[in-house]
Amino acid sequence: MDARRAGQGPLQRAWLALERALDRIFPAGGNPLAHLGALACLLFAALLVSGIYLYVAFDTSVGGAWASIDTLSRQQPLAGGWLRSLHRYAADAFVLVTLLHLLREWVLGRYTGFRRYTWLTGVPLLVLAYVSGIGGFWLNWDQLGQYSAMASAEMLDALPLFAAPLTRNFIDPAAVDDRLFSLLVFIHLGVPLLLLFALWFHLQRISRPEVWPPRALALGFGGTLALLALAVPVHSQAPADLAVAPAALAYDWILLHLHPLAQAGGAGAAWALVAGVLGVLLLLPLRGGATPVAVAVVDPGNCNGCRRCVDDCPYSAITLEPHPNGRRGRQIAVVAADRCASCGICVGSCPSSTPFRSTQALVTGIDMPQWPIDALRQRLQQALARAGGARRIVVYGCDHGADLRALARDDVAGFSLACTGMLPPAFIEYALRGGAAGVVVATCREDACEFRLGARWTAQRLAREREPRLRDVVPAARLRLVQAGPGDESVLLAAVEAMAAGTAAAAATPSTGARAAR
Amino acid sequence: MKRIGIWTGQFLLYAAFAAAIALFSRWPAYQHLAPDQALVKLSFVHHGERLGECQEQTLEELAKLPPNMRAPTRCPRERSPVTVELDIDGVPAYRHVAQPSGLSRDGASAVYHRQEVAAGPHRIAVRLKDDPRSPGFDYVLEEDVELAAAQILVIDFDSADHRITLL
């Protein structure tokens, strides 16, 4: 725990502080920084829908392309023009949000170990996003499209890929024919489809990927772009004329910033920059220093293949295979070591993890070797025993959330887990039966869980909506679930104080009542 | 945070995001060519002459070949590089030796060069050499041109008429 917290650099701390600040503006899990991937998917969907409409009205000939878009914008300002503007702004936003998504994962160090595959399959998406975006300008075939097409061709010609220079396709008006234009259309349709296919790989090792942001965020984000498209419509620039160099262009710096770079420093320098950036991104996961994580271990004697860990694993690291005991129909969980995040959520989901089992050593169906569930039970027993007659408050927290060391109170026994999702709900009842006055369970914010689903599963288990459920015998007054991420120690402390006050009042009430009865 | 604060904060952030997109999707304007400049583009794809002479094959040589390869003449595949020189107003502006493409160096040589010049009258001289056996340049063009601002002048090679052209 301490090492993990010490590993946070100033950049990471600053980013988390920014997210906490935005949490206050976007409450109830609507923080856009926590849903950047889903926002990118939303924008992609907007691009797809608006693009289909534009394609219906689009004349795919070189002579008619500009006129068809221009006519659409002028004759249907509220439908065609608005959708065309929305298409353009969504493309800009898509690239910005994708870059932010990449930046966030990098700042938070989420590119090594079990996340390596997801990171590496995400880098090509960035390239495809840019190619898709840049290719869209060509289809409009105005002066901006002409410049972008020519600049792209000049850049590609700097690579030893083509026998004949691509620039010759744009060298004079006669060179650009309908056949070439069909190819440009194909690029703008094909590359986004390729992006969609690559996205499937990107999400392969993430179970229950969030591809749609929360409703409030989707409405806010989509509404903003829709209003922008209405208020500041996009218009075509003058039609392309290959005999004349484009004049001053209203330039889209978000998508086309590479062209001026190539113009200023040469295509070779621009490619070197692109290769350098991509190289760094692709080599980042190989960077040393990432501590290998301990992999969840399955105990065949206690695993009956109930599938709960398979359903709860956030990274699809667990599958079911025939049980080695050979009994027909029985299965056993099998952990893919390279996908295991060492979060322990599977331990919390295992029905064998209940501390009420009478075995001397608590051996569960799936366990973390570095933090065995038996050790948690022993520590809990010791902490409650040390309290003597005093009633203590047990706090279960998370290594990635609020620091439990901030709870410097004698009446508190804190247990920081790899993720709160590692906590089997039966440990709450076990603590109460063992003499705890109350239990506080602290998770990270649901959309900021280090292991994606730990906070959500914990909340659902405690709400008795998900297996393993908290038993009904646990009184609501003696349990408090609080979302307290890193830096939210004051929130956690307030929850503990409220619990202490509540349990003290509850302890006083029966005696008062008894006196009154007498 | 109070509801009014939340709404205000969200409005400001959404507005800032929209403003950033609206602004940087069209501003600042970009002009890759200064207003008083024109552009000369030298571009062609041209096959240089073959380096070796074609040779008639004797009957004995043909007999040694598989039946489907018994062509009466045998020509070496490799082609000559193409050398091009461009002078603008008597000043050498560009010189390049374009190698033939292909693993056997039997493909076309390609040249693309973009040169910015001031708008106005210019004397353009282009020389092209594609045959190592001939002395000097095989094709030469010298012409006076009047270039308007932003005009693009394309120097090409017409493979059908075997001449350098200005478009």
HADDOCK unambig.tbl for C-alpha pairs under 7 A between the chains (distance, minus, plus):
assign (segid A and resid 24 and name CA) (segid B and resid 1 and name CA) 6.38 0.50 0.50
assign (segid A and resid 25 and name CA) (segid B and resid 6 and name CA) 4.87 0.50 0.50
assign (segid A and resid 25 and name CA) (segid B and resid 9 and name CA) 5.75 0.50 0.50
assign (segid A and resid 25 and name CA) (segid B and resid 10 and name CA) 6.20 0.50 0.50
assign (segid A and resid 26 and name CA) (segid B and resid 6 and name CA) 6.97 0.50 0.50
assign (segid A and resid 89 and name CA) (segid B and resid 21 and name CA) 6.90 0.50 0.50
assign (segid A and resid 92 and name CA) (segid B and resid 21 and name CA) 6.80 0.50 0.50
assign (segid A and resid 163 and name CA) (segid B and resid 101 and name CA) 6.16 0.50 0.50
assign (segid A and resid 164 and name CA) (segid B and resid 45 and name CA) 6.75 0.50 0.50
assign (segid A and resid 164 and name CA) (segid B and resid 110 and name CA) 6.23 0.50 0.50
assign (segid A and resid 165 and name CA) (segid B and resid 110 and name CA) 6.78 0.50 0.50
assign (segid A and resid 224 and name CA) (segid B and resid 14 and name CA) 6.40 0.50 0.50
assign (segid A and resid 224 and name CA) (segid B and resid 18 and name CA) 6.62 0.50 0.50
assign (segid A and resid 225 and name CA) (segid B and resid 18 and name CA) 6.76 0.50 0.50
assign (segid A and resid 228 and name CA) (segid B and resid 18 and name CA) 6.41 0.50 0.50
assign (segid A and resid 243 and name CA) (segid B and resid 151 and name CA) 6.22 0.50 0.50
assign (segid A and resid 243 and name CA) (segid B and resid 152 and name CA) 5.20 0.50 0.50
assign (segid A and resid 244 and name CA) (segid B and resid 150 and name CA) 5.49 0.50 0.50
assign (segid A and resid 244 and name CA) (segid B and resid 151 and name CA) 4.63 0.50 0.50
assign (segid A and resid 244 and name CA) (segid B and resid 152 and name CA) 5.29 0.50 0.50
assign (segid A and resid 245 and name CA) (segid B and resid 150 and name CA) 4.94 0.50 0.50
assign (segid A and resid 245 and name CA) (segid B and resid 151 and name CA) 6.16 0.50 0.50
assign (segid A and resid 245 and name CA) (segid B and resid 152 and name CA) 6.26 0.50 0.50
assign (segid A and resid 247 and name CA) (segid B and resid 31 and name CA) 5.91 0.50 0.50
assign (segid A and resid 248 and name CA) (segid B and resid 29 and name CA) 5.96 0.50 0.50
assign (segid A and resid 248 and name CA) (segid B and resid 30 and name CA) 5.37 0.50 0.50
assign (segid A and resid 248 and name CA) (segid B and resid 31 and name CA) 4.29 0.50 0.50
assign (segid A and resid 249 and name CA) (segid B and resid 29 and name CA) 5.22 0.50 0.50
assign (segid A and resid 249 and name CA) (segid B and resid 30 and name CA) 5.07 0.50 0.50
assign (segid A and resid 249 and name CA) (segid B and resid 31 and name CA) 6.06 0.50 0.50
assign (segid A and resid 250 and name CA) (segid B and resid 26 and name CA) 4.50 0.50 0.50
assign (segid A and resid 250 and name CA) (segid B and resid 27 and name CA) 5.98 0.50 0.50
assign (segid A and resid 250 and name CA) (segid B and resid 28 and name CA) 6.99 0.50 0.50
assign (segid A and resid 250 and name CA) (segid B and resid 29 and name CA) 4.69 0.50 0.50
assign (segid A and resid 250 and name CA) (segid B and resid 30 and name CA) 6.58 0.50 0.50
assign (segid A and resid 251 and name CA) (segid B and resid 25 and name CA) 6.19 0.50 0.50
assign (segid A and resid 251 and name CA) (segid B and resid 26 and name CA) 4.55 0.50 0.50
assign (segid A and resid 251 and name CA) (segid B and resid 27 and name CA) 5.90 0.50 0.50
assign (segid A and resid 251 and name CA) (segid B and resid 28 and name CA) 6.69 0.50 0.50
assign (segid A and resid 251 and name CA) (segid B and resid 29 and name CA) 5.44 0.50 0.50
assign (segid A and resid 251 and name CA) (segid B and resid 30 and name CA) 5.83 0.50 0.50
assign (segid A and resid 252 and name CA) (segid B and resid 24 and name CA) 6.05 0.50 0.50
assign (segid A and resid 252 and name CA) (segid B and resid 25 and name CA) 3.84 0.50 0.50
assign (segid A and resid 252 and name CA) (segid B and resid 26 and name CA) 5.04 0.50 0.50
assign (segid A and resid 253 and name CA) (segid B and resid 24 and name CA) 5.60 0.50 0.50
assign (segid A and resid 253 and name CA) (segid B and resid 25 and name CA) 5.79 0.50 0.50
assign (segid A and resid 254 and name CA) (segid B and resid 24 and name CA) 6.29 0.50 0.50
assign (segid A and resid 254 and name CA) (segid B and resid 25 and name CA) 6.17 0.50 0.50
